[in-house]
Every structure is written in structure tokens, then in C-alpha cells.
Amino acid sequence: MSPLAITSIILLLAFAGFLAATESALTSISRVVIDELESKRGGKLLRRYSEQPARYLNVILLVRKACELTATALLATILLRNYSSAQAMTLTVVIMVIASYVFVGVGPRTLGRQSPHKWARIGVPVAFFLAFILGPVTKLLIAIGNAITPGVGFRSGPFANEAELRDLVDQAHERGLVESDEHEMIHSVFELGDTLVRELMVPRTDMVWIEKDKTLRQALSLALRSGFSRVPVAGESIDKIVGIAYVKDLARRTLDHHEAEQTEKVEQHMRPATFVPESKIAADLLKEMQRDQIHLAIVIDEYGGTAGLITIEDILEEIVGEIKDEFDEGVEAFEWLSEDKARANASLHIEDLGDELGIEFSREDFEDVDTIGGLMAQKLGRVPIAGSTININGWSITSERPVGRRRRISSVMIERLGENESDHL
């Protein structure tokens, strides 16, 4: 065996391992760390690398593969002199797979991730030199690859993409560098790009709205009881939303002209409504709402009917989780306040309510609904707001103040009716 050839193989594998460690370090290092290292040796090159990472990662990959393939060819040439073709091929494959896996794959990559500051500063000058020499070759090969690959392809090569970034976030979470809630939030940002408006909207069955011919007093009363500062205004039906009533507009008008609250209609003071299709991407809608300073939009279905509504908070909750205010306190499932009075969670199952009150509801009383809140909505024919009341089986059920950003009723007050009071609506 030629000592020169063996030495060349060792040097090629060593250089390939060095490039693998450099690639691992460069993909692991964050921009924050790069900012901290800018004043140190190699820091300025790291800053330039962060502006065009794909350019340098592509050339590192090209040279690393070239080193491994050249080493494989040299080893095969050496073995062919002493063994048959089949034996030489088998030995070459076995030796190079082991050598590449250990000395180019696992070992260097582990070192690069363990000490990204060190390896990045050492390797980035080499990456810049290789990019200067072989940059045009890399661009040509990427162009050829994109030309023969189905689809649009990548101008800078299929590297440093979203999947790699997600993987880095997962690894940072596993190493304790990113908290669990931060980890979930980052992934939620990515998922927002695949989320449709229909998945985040408030459905029409949960919408609070007002007819256009209602007075300002009625509109203000509805807004105050529901807790919403913006209320959709409907024409002939909820499928004909004609505008949005803002509480501040109505309050300002009634303050300046007291008689207006009884004589003027909501349609005289509403603002134009914004309509969006339910199939729109939530991330795109968020950008448009920020750009146009829109807080609420009406979601329409494929037939032009009202499917629901969506606010900026609905989209933000998909990223940061449920938003609550300082008044959102937990409510017990069921709590007796006195012999004839109790408070219950609106999500309590109707059968559980019957057990607590010692009464039996017929199936007709809660057809197609399961909870107290659902029962109230069914009996009222609309979304219950604070103060809504139904009477059933000798008991009065009154919804209390709404909580949460969507202003849903969280609790109800239950009181026994007198003998002369009606048992039903």
C-alpha cells in the first residue's frame, strides 16, 4: 500500500470531519451569540455568514462530499491492487461507511454542537475561502439540481429551511435553553401559517349582534351586558351584516346629545364591516389587520353567508394561549349559597345539575345540548349574555357576568321559583 495514498485518505477524512463540525457549529449558533462574538476574532466573518448562511453551508456540503468520495476512490484503488474486484468493493464500502459515520458524521458533529462558539470561529474563515473559490460551482450545481427536480426549487439550495429551524428549537428545548411555553409558542408561530380562519373564528352561533333599527340605548345596553366593545350590526338577518357598532361612538353620541339614545338608530352610527373568507390563512389575515388597523372582521362562507367573526385576539391566542383579564376567576362546578339558591359553572352537564337540584329533566328539555350554557342558548334562541334568564322545572337560571376575551358566560345563578311563578319560558 502506498503511504502517500493512505496519508491522503486520512487527510481527506480529517478535513471532511472538520467541515462537518463547522457546519454543525454554524447551524447551531444563534444571532444573539454572533452579536456577542462580533468584537472577537472571526466575529465579523460570523456576522457576514449570518446574512447569507445558505451560501456558505452549500459550499461546505459540496467540499465535504468531495473529500469523502475522493477518499473512497483512493481506498478502492489501493485495495484493487491486492484483492479481487468483489473483495475490494466490499472492503471499501465497509471501511468507508464506518470511517465516514464515526470520523465525519457522529464525532465532529457532536463536537460542533457541544462547542459552537469555538468551531464556528475557527471554521468560518475556511467557509469564506471555499465560498470565494467554489461559489460559482456551487451555484451552477444548485441550478442544475433545481432544473431536474420537480417543482419550483430553491434559489439558494434546500438548506437552512423551516424544518431545520424547528429541529433547532426542539433541541434547544431538550437542552433546557428554551422553556416549555416558549417552545410551544415558537411552534405555534410556524403552525399559524397553515391555520385557516375558520379554525380560529367565533362561530355564528356564538356571535352577539344587534339589528340595525335598534336605538342607541338598546345597543349600549347590549354592549354593556355582553362585555363587547364592538358589535356586528345585522340587516334583515345575521347573514346580512351591514356594519360594526363601536361602543365609544355610541357613548360619545349619547353624551353629546342625550335625546339621541332614544331617537337615533344604530345604523346611523355604525362603521363599515370588513369581510374575509373562512378559507383565508390566519397569518395573512393578521398582517392585513395590523396594516389596516382592523380589530374585528366578519367571516363569510362559500355561499356568502355569515360563518362567524374573528378578532386580532383570536389569532394571537393561537400563539400565546388563552388571554384572560383580571376579573376572570374560577367558578366551582356547583355550589349551594342557601337552601333555595346556588351558583353553577355554565359548562356543568345538565344531568349533573338535575342530580344537584334533585329534579329530573326530560330529554325534550335539553335536546341536542349537554351543558347549562347550551340549554340557555337553546331556550333563548340566542347567545346568553349577563342577565339572561330561563325558568325550567321550578327553578330560575340566570346567567352572570361574562368572562374571558370572548365574553362567554362562565357561571349561572340558580334560584327556586315561587308557587305563583311560571315553570317555563
KAGIHU-V545517 format. One record per pair of residues at least 6 apart in sequence whose ideal C-beta (glycine too) atoms are under 6 Angstrom apart, sorted by sequence separation. I is the first residue (numbers start at 1). J is the second residue. D is the distance in whole Angstrom. If there is no record, write none. Layout:
((I;J;D) (I;J;D))
//
This chain:
((37;43;4) (172;178;4) (254;260;6) (301;307;4) (317;323;6) (336;342;5) (354;360;6) (369;375;5) (377;383;6) (402;408;6) (49;56;6) (112;119;5) (146;153;3) (234;241;6) (235;242;5) (253;260;5) (254;261;4) (300;307;6) (354;361;5) (377;384;6) (390;397;5) (402;409;6) (403;410;5) (80;88;5) (223;231;6) (299;307;5) (335;343;5) (376;384;4) (380;388;6) (37;46;6) (38;47;6) (79;88;4) (210;219;5) (232;241;5) (233;242;6) (276;285;6) (299;308;5) (366;375;5) (369;378;5) (389;398;5) (173;183;4) (233;243;5) (313;323;6) (334;344;5) (399;409;4) (298;309;5) (299;310;6) (350;361;6) (379;390;5) (388;399;5) (400;411;5) (34;46;5) (79;91;5) (210;222;6) (232;244;6) (233;245;5) (333;345;5) (79;92;6) (297;310;6) (399;412;5) (400;413;6) (230;244;5) (231;245;5) (331;345;5) (376;390;6) (142;157;5) (296;311;5) (333;348;5) (384;399;4) (386;401;5) (397;412;5) (398;413;5) (34;50;5) (76;92;4) (230;246;6) (253;269;6) (295;311;6) (350;366;5) (386;402;6) (75;92;5) (169;186;5) (295;312;6) (397;414;5) (208;226;5) (229;247;5) (31;50;6) (395;414;6) (396;415;5) (208;228;6) (249;269;5) (274;294;5) (210;231;5) (212;233;5) (245;266;5) (276;297;5) (278;299;5) (349;370;6) (396;417;5) (334;356;5) (209;232;4) (210;233;6) (211;234;6) (212;235;6) (274;297;4) (275;298;5) (276;299;6) (278;301;6) (289;312;5) (394;417;5) (72;96;5) (223;247;5) (347;371;5) (348;372;5) (209;234;5) (245;270;5) (273;298;5) (275;300;5) (350;375;6) (384;409;5) (219;245;5) (346;372;5) (243;270;3) (244;271;5) (346;373;4) (243;271;6) (244;273;5) (278;307;5) (286;315;5) (394;423;6) (212;242;6) (220;250;5) (243;273;5) (219;250;6) (391;422;6) (68;100;6) (241;273;5) (233;266;6) (282;315;5) (391;424;6) (216;250;5) (359;393;5) (390;425;6) (373;409;6) (23;60;5) (233;270;5) (216;254;6) (372;412;6) (19;60;5) (216;260;6) (217;261;4) (19;64;4) (216;261;4) (217;262;6) (379;425;6) (215;262;6) (219;266;5) (16;64;5) (216;264;5) (16;67;4) (15;67;5) (16;68;5) (213;265;6) (214;266;5) (212;266;6) (12;67;4) (212;267;4) (241;298;5) (12;70;6) (13;71;5) (12;71;4) (9;71;5) (346;409;5) (346;410;6) (9;74;5) (241;306;6) (346;411;6) (8;74;6) (9;75;6) (230;296;5) (239;305;4) (345;411;6) (346;412;6) (60;127;6) (63;130;6) (239;306;5) (238;306;5) (343;411;6) (344;412;6) (5;74;5) (343;413;6) (56;127;4) (59;130;5) (59;131;5) (342;414;5) (5;78;5) (341;415;5) (49;124;6) (56;131;5) (59;134;5) (328;403;4) (55;131;6) (62;138;5) (328;404;6) (340;416;4) (1;78;5) (46;124;6) (42;121;4) (45;124;5) (59;138;5) (331;410;5) (58;138;5) (198;278;4) (324;404;6) (331;411;4) (197;278;5) (42;124;6) (200;282;6) (323;405;5) (45;128;6) (196;279;6) (197;280;5) (20;104;5) (24;109;4) (28;113;5) (197;282;6) (13;99;6) (17;103;5) (17;104;5) (21;108;4) (25;112;4) (29;116;4) (195;282;4) (16;104;5) (20;108;4) (24;112;3) (28;116;4) (197;285;6) (20;109;6) (24;113;5) (13;103;5) (21;111;5) (192;282;6) (193;283;5) (17;108;4) (21;112;4) (25;116;4) (29;120;5) (192;283;5) (313;405;5) (25;119;4) (26;120;5) (25;120;4) (22;119;6) (21;119;5) (201;299;5) (58;157;5) (22;123;3) (54;156;4) (57;159;5) (197;299;6) (204;306;5) (207;309;6) (54;157;6) (204;308;5) (54;159;5) (203;308;4) (54;160;5) (202;308;5) (53;160;5) (201;308;4) (202;309;5) (201;310;4) (197;310;6) (200;314;5) (200;318;6) (192;318;6) (189;319;6) (188;319;5) (185;319;6) (226;385;4) (225;385;5) (225;386;5) (225;387;6) (208;383;6) (227;402;5) (206;383;6) (228;407;6) (227;407;4) (226;407;6))
//
